[in-house]
């Protein structure tokens, strides 16, 4: 990899700033815009026209990893282990409907395309996991966060994030763990052991987490928070565990302390900056021609997995005893895919073979672009969708009578 220059960093910030302004102007999610901005600023687009471009580098990759760590850390801050256990029955039921419907669909699509099992399993994860970041932001922007439908949406997102911890441990071992079943088993044992230690720390380490941040000055407060988060995430990555999942657990640990709101205030700007770098980095590493090459699986996945997510979300809402209309809102609220799909794609890019290293990352970028845009549009237009669906339902009932 080449060195990352200050000029390239400057170009990065110009691109994401413009993308953010466009998103704010038209009410769009900034995540797909950041990815598109990275693609435009890459050697595959800007370089072909003789314009300044940004190359992949170890420094840019490191900055991107910090971005995904902070994103998932903040998500973990929103949930405590006690809260999860209190709602465990409804969360489990809605989450099981979600995974049973959506994960196998992606695997079947991959196998039908002639992909090997591991690659099909990666595709299953990409189409299964909804975007916690995009959906949570949309809930806030649309005012749904105080409505009844927010509870099953957030509960299912938590279930997905916990499942993805196990999933990523498994596929990381399959993609990077070496040859032979013994190697996979050892990698899984290490991964689950580490996650078990984190879970114990989350449950019983509230005093320790509080003591670490018991300081008035903002500068050491921020540094101490990062001094806990980044080393744990880095150690997780070094032993084959997703740094994103480790960050989620650390966030859950801090969520039970009196410092949670202060962490959010002090680090939200840092999170947003590095998150923008992460999504930009995904775009920089994606050749648009490869996205076009993935057009067939992309079209199939969009057509198939949009209704499956809506249906599973609808029945998840019914688990919470919501009305049919509010349950439909749960379904459309779960459509957006984003950060974890891209994390899986980044993992696939470290594997071997054309499907893993080229086709799956390109597919994931195209899929996130389509589904994040489609999901936000469906949520904003949910009133019209409800009127259409339930009017047709009433007309069908009247005809049958």
KOLMIKE-291238 format. One record per residue (C-alpha): residue in one letter; x negated, z negated, y negated; residue number from 0. Coordinates in Angstrom, 3 decimals, padded with zeros to 6 digits. Each point is the difference from the previous one (the first is absolute). Layout:
REM residues N
+--------+----------+----------+----------+-----+
| residu |        x |        z |        y | num |
+--------+----------+----------+----------+-----+
|      A |        X |        Z |        Y | NUM |
...
+--------+----------+----------+----------+-----+
***
This chain:
REM residues 401
+--------+----------+----------+----------+-----+
| residu |        x |        z |        y | num |
+--------+----------+----------+----------+-----+
|      X |  000.000 |  000.000 |  000.000 |   0 |
|      X | -001.077 |  000.625 | -003.586 |   1 |
|      X | -000.373 | -002.492 | -002.793 |   2 |
|      X |  003.037 | -000.750 | -002.162 |   3 |
|      X | -000.807 |  000.484 | -003.677 |   4 |
|      X |  001.444 | -001.666 | -003.076 |   5 |
|      X |  001.281 |  003.403 | -001.120 |   6 |
|      X |  001.972 |  000.393 |  003.227 |   7 |
|      X |  001.423 | -003.503 | -000.438 |   8 |
|      X |  001.067 |  001.008 | -003.488 |   9 |
|      X |  001.728 |  003.103 |  001.351 |  10 |
|      X |  001.780 | -002.166 |  002.579 |  11 |
|      X |  001.446 | -002.281 | -002.666 |  12 |
|      X |  001.074 |  002.933 | -002.175 |  13 |
|      X |  001.873 |  001.545 |  002.932 |  14 |
|      X |  001.785 | -003.191 |  001.088 |  15 |
|      X |  000.860 | -000.840 | -003.614 |  16 |
|      X |  001.657 |  003.400 | -000.421 |  17 |
|      X |  001.755 | -000.368 |  003.366 |  18 |
|      X |  001.302 | -003.419 | -001.040 |  19 |
|      X |  001.296 |  001.403 | -003.284 |  20 |
|      X |  001.820 |  002.808 |  001.828 |  21 |
|      X |  001.549 | -002.498 |  002.417 |  22 |
|      X |  001.187 | -002.218 | -002.851 |  23 |
|      X |  001.411 |  002.973 | -001.906 |  24 |
|      X |  002.091 |  001.330 |  002.891 |  25 |
|      X |  000.720 | -003.272 |  001.825 |  26 |
|      X | -002.031 |  000.959 |  003.086 |  27 |
|      X | -002.106 | -002.126 |  002.319 |  28 |
|      X | -003.627 |  000.188 | -001.081 |  29 |
|      X | -001.351 | -000.101 |  003.564 |  30 |
|      X |  000.595 |  003.673 |  000.885 |  31 |
|      X | -001.141 |  000.978 | -003.493 |  32 |
|      X | -003.300 | -001.849 |  000.469 |  33 |
|      X | -000.508 |  001.789 |  003.317 |  34 |
|      X |  000.769 |  003.390 | -001.553 |  35 |
|      X | -002.361 | -000.838 | -002.866 |  36 |
|      X | -002.762 | -000.681 |  002.513 |  37 |
|      X |  000.655 |  003.308 |  001.733 |  38 |
|      X | -000.143 |  001.863 | -003.325 |  39 |
|      X | -003.266 | -001.746 | -000.980 |  40 |
|      X | -001.596 |  000.700 |  003.382 |  41 |
|      X | -002.546 |  002.706 |  000.812 |  42 |
|      X |  002.765 |  001.759 |  001.937 |  43 |
|      X |  001.953 |  000.738 | -003.211 |  44 |
|      X | -001.942 | -000.753 | -003.195 |  45 |
|      X | -003.277 |  001.024 |  001.665 |  46 |
|      X |  001.401 |  003.404 |  000.947 |  47 |
|      X |  000.804 |  000.726 | -003.629 |  48 |
|      X | -003.390 | -001.135 | -001.276 |  49 |
|      X |  001.446 | -003.152 | -001.586 |  50 |
|      X | -001.529 | -003.510 |  000.170 |  51 |
|      X |  000.973 | -001.641 |  003.272 |  52 |
|      X | -000.384 | -003.258 |  001.902 |  53 |
|      X | -001.779 | -000.096 |  003.342 |  54 |
|      X |  000.489 | -002.477 |  002.812 |  55 |
|      X | -002.651 | -002.714 | -000.141 |  56 |
|      X | -000.718 | -003.387 |  001.519 |  57 |
|      X |  000.633 | -001.657 | -003.356 |  58 |
|      X |  003.395 |  001.656 | -000.439 |  59 |
|      X |  000.944 | -000.924 |  003.567 |  60 |
|      X | -000.942 | -003.630 | -000.646 |  61 |
|      X |  002.089 | -000.114 | -003.183 |  62 |
|      X |  002.922 |  001.485 |  001.928 |  63 |
|      X | -000.317 | -002.686 |  002.679 |  64 |
|      X |  000.219 | -002.680 | -002.682 |  65 |
|      X |  003.202 |  001.673 | -001.195 |  66 |
|      X |  001.797 | -000.189 |  003.331 |  67 |
|      X | -001.237 | -003.573 |  000.508 |  68 |
|      X |  001.526 | -001.081 | -003.320 |  69 |
|      X |  003.260 |  001.857 |  000.668 |  70 |
|      X |  000.589 | -001.775 |  003.278 |  71 |
|      X | -001.248 | -003.331 | -001.368 |  72 |
|      X |  002.734 |  000.144 | -002.639 |  73 |
|      X |  002.585 |  000.868 |  002.619 |  74 |
|      X | -001.081 | -003.049 |  001.994 |  75 |
|      X |  000.469 | -002.161 | -003.098 |  76 |
|      X |  003.728 |  000.764 |  000.142 |  77 |
|      X |  000.455 | -001.571 |  003.420 |  78 |
|      X | -000.657 | -003.391 |  001.504 |  79 |
|      X | -000.117 | -000.695 |  003.708 |  80 |
|      X |  002.792 | -002.596 | -000.375 |  81 |
|      X |  002.228 |  002.554 | -001.703 |  82 |
|      X | -000.586 |  002.491 |  002.775 |  83 |
|      X |  000.779 | -002.557 |  002.695 |  84 |
|      X |  003.217 | -001.072 | -001.749 |  85 |
|      X |  001.382 |  003.549 |  000.079 |  86 |
|      X | -001.681 |  000.975 |  003.256 |  87 |
|      X |  003.195 |  000.899 |  001.922 |  88 |
|      X |  001.356 |  002.546 | -002.468 |  89 |
|      X | -003.463 |  001.330 | -000.816 |  90 |
|      X | -000.769 |  000.467 |  003.689 |  91 |
|      X |  003.281 |  001.732 |  000.779 |  92 |
|      X | -000.174 |  002.381 | -002.957 |  93 |
|      X | -003.710 |  000.600 |  000.561 |  94 |
|      X |  000.486 |  000.792 |  003.693 |  95 |
|      X |  002.673 |  002.575 | -000.837 |  96 |
|      X | -002.420 |  001.528 | -002.504 |  97 |
|      X | -002.972 |  000.269 |  002.349 |  98 |
|      X |  001.973 |  001.071 |  003.098 |  99 |
|      X |  001.580 |  002.864 | -001.941 | 100 |
|      X | -002.931 |  001.205 | -002.114 | 101 |
|      X | -003.333 | -000.571 |  001.757 | 102 |
|      X |  000.885 |  001.917 |  003.213 | 103 |
|      X |  001.320 |  002.910 | -002.092 | 104 |
|      X | -003.449 |  000.596 | -001.471 | 105 |
|      X | -001.683 | -000.296 |  003.390 | 106 |
|      X |  002.446 |  002.496 |  001.507 | 107 |
|      X | -000.596 |  002.441 | -002.872 | 108 |
|      X | -003.754 | -000.231 |  000.579 | 109 |
|      X |  000.302 |  000.525 |  003.747 | 110 |
|      X |  002.412 |  002.901 | -000.522 | 111 |
|      X | -002.631 |  001.634 | -002.234 | 112 |
|      X | -002.499 | -000.283 |  002.847 | 113 |
|      X | -002.060 | -002.812 | -001.531 | 114 |
|      X | -001.857 | -002.509 |  002.225 | 115 |
|      X |  001.593 | -003.434 |  000.429 | 116 |
|      X | -002.244 | -001.852 | -002.486 | 117 |
|      X |  000.656 |  002.584 | -002.697 | 118 |
|      X |  003.745 | -000.158 |  000.736 | 119 |
|      X | -000.169 | -003.799 | -000.275 | 120 |
|      X | -001.632 |  000.340 | -003.419 | 121 |
|      X |  002.772 |  002.373 | -001.074 | 122 |
|      X |  002.559 | -002.524 |  001.226 | 123 |
|      X | -001.493 | -002.673 | -002.241 | 124 |
|      X | -000.104 |  002.299 | -003.021 | 125 |
|      X |  003.700 |  000.877 |  000.199 | 126 |
|      X |  001.090 | -003.521 |  000.993 | 127 |
|      X | -001.422 | -002.162 | -002.768 | 128 |
|      X |  001.855 | -000.044 | -003.319 | 129 |
|      X | -001.759 | -000.546 | -003.319 | 130 |
|      X |  000.194 | -003.643 | -001.070 | 131 |
|      X | -001.574 |  000.843 | -003.358 | 132 |
|      X |  002.328 |  002.868 | -000.944 | 133 |
|      X |  003.169 | -001.626 |  001.344 | 134 |
|      X | -000.651 | -003.372 | -001.628 | 135 |
|      X | -000.691 |  001.680 | -003.340 | 136 |
|      X |  003.190 |  002.069 |  000.336 | 137 |
|      X |  002.037 | -003.117 |  000.815 | 138 |
|      X | -001.221 | -001.578 | -003.227 | 139 |
|      X |  000.411 |  003.128 | -002.142 | 140 |
|      X |  003.559 |  000.700 |  001.239 | 141 |
|      X |  001.087 | -003.634 | -000.189 | 142 |
|      X |  000.641 | -000.216 |  003.740 | 143 |
|      X | -002.364 | -002.943 |  000.433 | 144 |
|      X |  002.819 | -002.453 | -000.786 | 145 |
|      X |  002.531 |  001.811 |  002.217 | 146 |
|      X |  000.921 | -000.777 |  003.587 | 147 |
|      X | -001.681 |  003.153 |  001.332 | 148 |
|      X | -003.427 | -001.188 | -001.125 | 149 |
|      X | -000.139 | -002.704 |  002.692 | 150 |
|      X |  000.150 |  002.318 |  003.056 | 151 |
|      X | -002.274 |  002.512 | -001.725 | 152 |
|      X | -002.689 | -002.600 | -000.718 | 153 |
|      X |  000.480 | -001.639 |  003.392 | 154 |
|      X | -000.494 |  003.296 |  001.813 | 155 |
|      X | -003.060 |  000.768 | -002.117 | 156 |
|      X | -001.521 | -003.340 |  001.016 | 157 |
|      X |  000.749 |  000.731 |  003.662 | 158 |
|      X | -001.684 |  003.386 | -000.354 | 159 |
|      X | -003.062 | -001.529 | -001.660 | 160 |
|      X | -000.377 | -002.552 |  002.791 | 161 |
|      X |  000.468 |  002.683 |  002.665 | 162 |
|      X | -002.525 |  002.226 | -001.733 | 163 |
|      X | -002.571 | -002.791 |  000.299 | 164 |
|      X |  000.239 |  000.294 |  003.782 | 165 |
|      X |  000.320 |  003.787 | -000.136 | 166 |
|      X | -003.108 |  000.455 | -002.140 | 167 |
|      X | -001.992 | -002.309 |  002.250 | 168 |
|      X |  001.011 |  002.190 |  002.934 | 169 |
|      X | -000.592 |  003.425 | -001.545 | 170 |
|      X | -003.219 | -001.113 | -001.696 | 171 |
|      X | -001.302 | -000.901 |  003.442 | 172 |
|      X |  001.178 |  003.332 |  001.402 | 173 |
|      X | -001.482 |  002.049 | -002.846 | 174 |
|      X | -003.227 | -001.933 | -000.651 | 175 |
|      X | -000.420 | -002.375 |  002.914 | 176 |
|      X | -002.124 |  002.193 |  002.219 | 177 |
|      X |  000.504 |  001.334 |  003.496 | 178 |
|      X |  001.717 | -001.702 |  002.878 | 179 |
|      X |  002.823 | -002.489 |  000.452 | 180 |
|      X | -002.425 | -002.926 | -000.094 | 181 |
|      X | -001.090 |  000.889 | -003.512 | 182 |
|      X |  003.609 |  000.249 | -001.176 | 183 |
|      X |  000.876 | -003.367 |  001.568 | 184 |
|      X | -003.014 | -001.687 | -001.617 | 185 |
|      X |  000.850 |  001.475 | -003.391 | 186 |
|      X |  003.610 | -001.115 |  000.303 | 187 |
|      X | -001.035 | -003.507 |  001.049 | 188 |
|      X | -002.284 | -000.297 | -003.024 | 189 |
|      X |  002.670 |  001.367 | -002.328 | 190 |
|      X |  002.788 | -002.248 |  001.252 | 191 |
|      X | -002.299 | -003.009 |  000.041 | 192 |
|      X | -000.911 |  000.575 | -003.627 | 193 |
|      X |  003.644 |  000.501 | -001.014 | 194 |
|      X |  000.892 | -003.184 |  001.894 | 195 |
|      X | -002.553 | -001.953 | -002.009 | 196 |
|      X |  001.430 |  001.433 | -003.211 | 197 |
|      X |  003.515 | -000.949 |  001.076 | 198 |
|      X | -001.075 | -003.608 |  000.632 | 199 |
|      X | -001.711 | -000.055 | -003.408 | 200 |
|      X |  003.187 |  001.286 | -001.648 | 201 |
|      X |  002.107 | -002.693 |  001.690 | 202 |
|      X | -002.267 | -002.995 | -000.502 | 203 |
|      X | -002.385 |  000.948 | -002.800 | 204 |
|      X |  002.218 | -000.479 | -003.064 | 205 |
|      X | -002.101 | -002.886 | -001.343 | 206 |
|      X | -003.209 |  001.941 |  000.471 | 207 |
|      X |  001.391 |  003.091 | -001.708 | 208 |
|      X |  001.237 | -002.160 | -002.890 | 209 |
|      X | -003.305 | -001.842 | -000.361 | 210 |
|      X | -001.991 |  003.239 | -000.199 | 211 |
|      X |  002.017 |  001.150 | -003.030 | 212 |
|      X |  000.298 | -003.372 | -001.708 | 213 |
|      X | -001.762 |  001.070 | -003.197 | 214 |
|      X |  001.321 |  000.520 | -003.539 | 215 |
|      X | -002.325 |  002.715 | -001.275 | 216 |
|      X |  001.416 |  003.509 |  000.731 | 217 |
|      X | -003.373 |  001.562 |  000.834 | 218 |
|      X | -000.988 | -002.279 |  002.919 | 219 |
|      X |  003.647 |  000.026 |  001.127 | 220 |
|      X | -000.057 |  003.790 |  000.464 | 221 |
|      X | -003.486 | -000.043 |  001.495 | 222 |
|      X |  000.905 | -002.710 |  002.509 | 223 |
|      X |  003.114 |  001.901 |  001.082 | 224 |
|      X | -002.016 |  003.153 |  000.595 | 225 |
|      X | -002.744 | -002.120 |  001.556 | 226 |
|      X |  002.433 | -001.018 |  002.729 | 227 |
|      X |  001.885 |  003.282 |  000.391 | 228 |
|      X | -002.734 |  002.639 |  000.019 | 229 |
|      X | -002.403 | -001.669 |  002.489 | 230 |
|      X |  002.812 | -000.667 |  002.490 | 231 |
|      X |  001.251 |  003.577 | -000.287 | 232 |
|      X | -003.549 |  001.310 |  000.322 | 233 |
|      X | -000.719 | -002.120 |  003.066 | 234 |
|      X |  003.249 |  001.194 |  001.581 | 235 |
|      X | -001.011 |  003.607 | -000.529 | 236 |
|      X | -003.450 | -000.646 |  001.470 | 237 |
|      X |  001.517 | -001.203 |  003.289 | 238 |
|      X |  002.557 |  002.792 |  000.272 | 239 |
|      X |  003.029 | -001.685 | -001.593 | 240 |
|      X |  001.850 |  001.664 | -002.876 | 241 |
|      X | -001.147 | -001.438 | -003.318 | 242 |
|      X |  003.530 |  000.593 | -001.287 | 243 |
|      X |  001.571 | -002.229 |  002.664 | 244 |
|      X | -002.576 | -002.730 | -000.620 | 245 |
|      X |  000.770 |  000.152 | -003.722 | 246 |
|      X |  003.721 | -000.368 |  000.747 | 247 |
|      X | -000.673 | -003.208 |  001.937 | 248 |
|      X | -002.228 | -001.373 | -002.780 | 249 |
|      X |  002.788 |  000.715 | -002.477 | 250 |
|      X |  002.425 | -001.946 |  002.184 | 251 |
|      X | -002.451 | -002.888 | -000.049 | 252 |
|      X | -000.113 | -000.096 | -003.795 | 253 |
|      X |  003.789 |  000.465 | -000.250 | 254 |
|      X |  000.603 | -003.620 |  001.003 | 255 |
|      X | -002.141 | -001.421 | -002.810 | 256 |
|      X |  000.942 | -000.829 | -003.567 | 257 |
|      X | -002.380 |  002.746 | -001.150 | 258 |
|      X |  002.049 |  002.980 |  001.243 | 259 |
|      X |  001.530 |  000.982 | -003.331 | 260 |
|      X | -003.301 | -000.485 | -001.786 | 261 |
|      X | -001.731 |  002.287 |  002.512 | 262 |
|      X |  002.606 |  002.681 | -000.625 | 263 |
|      X | -000.415 | -000.235 | -003.766 | 264 |
|      X | -003.777 |  000.035 |  000.034 | 265 |
|      X | -000.599 |  002.649 |  002.663 | 266 |
|      X |  002.888 |  002.429 | -000.445 | 267 |
|      X | -002.001 |  002.252 | -002.312 | 268 |
|      X | -002.979 |  000.010 |  002.350 | 269 |
|      X |  002.323 |  000.839 |  002.899 | 270 |
|      X |  001.569 |  002.935 | -001.807 | 271 |
|      X | -003.350 |  001.482 | -001.002 | 272 |
|      X | -001.491 | -000.135 |  003.494 | 273 |
|      X |  003.276 |  001.113 |  001.613 | 274 |
|      X | -000.079 |  003.108 | -002.186 | 275 |
|      X | -003.553 |  000.639 |  001.192 | 276 |
|      X |  001.130 | -000.304 |  003.636 | 277 |
|      X |  002.768 |  002.575 | -000.327 | 278 |
|      X | -002.266 |  002.282 | -002.048 | 279 |
|      X | -002.639 | -000.291 |  002.754 | 280 |
|      X |  002.521 |  001.170 |  002.592 | 281 |
|      X |  000.635 |  003.107 | -002.088 | 282 |
|      X | -003.689 |  000.716 | -000.600 | 283 |
|      X | -000.597 |  000.106 |  003.744 | 284 |
|      X |  002.903 |  002.341 |  000.698 | 285 |
|      X | -000.296 |  003.763 |  000.008 | 286 |
|      X |  003.402 |  001.427 | -001.062 | 287 |
|      X | -000.546 |  002.860 |  002.439 | 288 |
|      X |  000.054 | -002.531 |  002.833 | 289 |
|      X |  003.297 | -001.390 | -001.295 | 290 |
|      X |  001.376 |  003.528 |  000.260 | 291 |
|      X | -001.448 |  000.225 |  003.505 | 292 |
|      X |  002.004 | -003.124 |  000.856 | 293 |
|      X |  003.214 |  001.542 | -001.372 | 294 |
|      X |  001.711 |  000.295 |  003.389 | 295 |
|      X | -000.410 | -003.626 |  001.154 | 296 |
|      X |  000.684 | -001.110 | -003.585 | 297 |
|      X |  003.298 |  001.876 | -000.205 | 298 |
|      X |  001.078 | -001.279 |  003.417 | 299 |
|      X | -000.895 | -003.583 | -000.890 | 300 |
|      X |  001.840 |  000.056 | -003.336 | 301 |
|      X |  003.153 |  001.499 |  001.503 | 302 |
|      X |  000.044 | -002.381 |  002.973 | 303 |
|      X | -001.286 | -003.283 | -001.431 | 304 |
|      X |  002.021 | -000.098 | -003.218 | 305 |
|      X |  003.345 | -000.449 |  001.798 | 306 |
|      X | -001.488 | -002.280 |  002.674 | 307 |
|      X | -001.277 | -002.375 | -002.707 | 308 |
|      X |  003.355 |  000.042 | -001.773 | 309 |
|      X |  001.862 | -000.699 |  003.263 | 310 |
|      X | -002.315 | -002.830 |  001.090 | 311 |
|      X |  000.149 | -001.521 | -003.487 | 312 |
|      X |  003.797 |  000.232 |  000.009 | 313 |
|      X |  000.279 | -001.950 |  003.235 | 314 |
|      X | -002.627 | -002.426 | -001.282 | 315 |
|      X |  002.309 | -000.688 | -002.924 | 316 |
|      X |  002.904 | -000.542 |  002.379 | 317 |
|      X | -002.104 | -002.640 |  001.788 | 318 |
|      X |  000.096 | -001.919 | -003.289 | 319 |
|      X |  003.808 |  000.441 | -000.124 | 320 |
|      X | -000.152 |  002.311 | -003.003 | 321 |
|      X |  002.815 |  002.422 | -000.811 | 322 |
|      X | -000.402 |  003.639 |  001.123 | 323 |
|      X | -000.829 |  001.096 | -003.555 | 324 |
|      X | -002.696 | -002.633 | -000.487 | 325 |
|      X | -001.334 |  000.732 |  003.497 | 326 |
|      X | -000.345 |  003.658 | -000.993 | 327 |
|      X | -002.045 | -001.163 | -002.984 | 328 |
|      X | -002.285 | -001.850 |  002.407 | 329 |
|      X | -000.452 |  003.264 |  001.916 | 330 |
|      X | -000.913 |  002.133 | -003.009 | 331 |
|      X | -002.158 | -002.834 | -001.300 | 332 |
|      X | -002.232 |  000.225 |  003.067 | 333 |
|      X | -000.720 |  003.758 | -000.216 | 334 |
|      X | -003.161 | -000.112 | -002.158 | 335 |
|      X | -003.337 |  000.099 |  001.819 | 336 |
|      X | -003.273 | -000.774 | -001.739 | 337 |
|      X | -003.035 | -002.265 |  000.207 | 338 |
|      X | -000.068 | -000.895 |  003.710 | 339 |
|      X |  000.608 |  003.612 |  001.040 | 340 |
|      X | -003.076 |  000.900 | -002.036 | 341 |
|      X | -001.957 | -002.909 |  001.499 | 342 |
|      X |  000.762 |  001.377 |  003.478 | 343 |
|      X | -001.061 |  003.449 | -001.170 | 344 |
|      X | -003.262 | -001.387 | -001.370 | 345 |
|      X | -000.609 | -001.640 |  003.385 | 346 |
|      X |  000.713 |  003.282 |  001.807 | 347 |
|      X | -002.529 |  001.757 | -002.224 | 348 |
|      X | -002.724 | -002.220 |  001.489 | 349 |
|      X |  000.773 |  001.197 |  003.527 | 350 |
|      X | -000.987 |  003.162 |  001.807 | 351 |
|      X |  001.645 |  003.356 |  000.489 | 352 |
|      X |  001.717 |  002.339 | -002.441 | 353 |
|      X |  003.446 | -001.542 |  000.382 | 354 |
|      X | -001.250 | -003.489 | -000.899 | 355 |
|      X | -002.496 |  000.853 | -002.694 | 356 |
|      X |  001.833 |  002.836 | -001.758 | 357 |
|      X |  003.596 |  000.588 |  001.066 | 358 |
|      X |  001.295 | -003.595 |  000.048 | 359 |
|      X | -001.462 | -000.964 | -003.431 | 360 |
|      X |  001.366 |  003.209 | -001.514 | 361 |
|      X |  003.388 | -000.576 |  001.638 | 362 |
|      X |  000.098 | -003.588 | -001.265 | 363 |
|      X | -000.693 |  001.013 | -003.591 | 364 |
|      X |  002.719 |  002.662 |  000.049 | 365 |
|      X |  002.396 | -002.356 |  001.763 | 366 |
|      X | -000.543 | -002.828 | -002.500 | 367 |
|      X |  000.400 |  002.404 | -002.915 | 368 |
|      X |  003.342 |  001.239 |  001.334 | 369 |
|      X |  001.392 | -003.287 |  001.300 | 370 |
|      X | -001.017 | -002.152 | -002.969 | 371 |
|      X |  001.636 |  002.477 | -002.366 | 372 |
|      X |  003.067 |  000.429 |  002.219 | 373 |
|      X |  000.351 | -003.755 |  000.487 | 374 |
|      X | -000.059 | -000.825 | -003.711 | 375 |
|      X |  002.483 |  002.798 | -000.739 | 376 |
|      X |  002.395 | -001.171 |  002.744 | 377 |
|      X | -000.116 | -003.564 | -001.322 | 378 |
|      X |  000.680 |  001.088 | -003.568 | 379 |
|      X |  002.856 |  002.261 |  001.149 | 380 |
|      X |  001.434 | -002.435 |  002.545 | 381 |
|      X |  003.351 | -000.266 | -001.812 | 382 |
|      X |  000.617 |  003.724 |  000.425 | 383 |
|      X | -001.147 | -000.109 |  003.610 | 384 |
|      X |  002.342 | -002.914 |  000.742 | 385 |
|      X |  002.920 |  001.839 | -001.592 | 386 |
|      X | -000.744 |  003.107 |  002.058 | 387 |
|      X | -000.502 | -001.766 |  003.325 | 388 |
|      X |  002.959 | -002.362 | -000.193 | 389 |
|      X |  002.359 |  002.565 | -001.488 | 390 |
|      X | -000.740 |  002.285 |  002.953 | 391 |
|      X |  000.494 | -002.957 |  002.324 | 392 |
|      X |  003.396 | -000.795 | -001.516 | 393 |
|      X |  001.042 |  003.652 |  000.133 | 394 |
|      X | -000.987 |  000.195 |  003.691 | 395 |
|      X |  002.011 | -003.142 |  000.756 | 396 |
|      X |  003.017 |  001.364 | -001.854 | 397 |
|      X | -000.207 |  003.285 |  001.916 | 398 |
|      X | -000.181 | -001.817 |  003.320 | 399 |
|      X |  003.070 | -002.047 | -000.931 | 400 |
+--------+----------+----------+----------+-----+
***
